[in-house]
């Protein structure tokens, strides 16, 4: 691997919450994993709207407090 990728990997710590998002036209799906790649929250949907984004933010905040 090149040094840029290694640098990014080294930034991940036990306090890191990784959110992967599958983007679609209207309905997106997100999944949360920890620094070791363990799934903390299975795929959950959120919509392309202000309400959908607020739901995503609330979900992320709830995962951060765990």
Secondary structure, DSSP 8 states (H G I E B T S, - for coil): --HHHHHHHHT--TT--EEEEE--SSEEEEEEE-TT--EEEEEEEEESSHHHHHHHHHHHHHHHT-
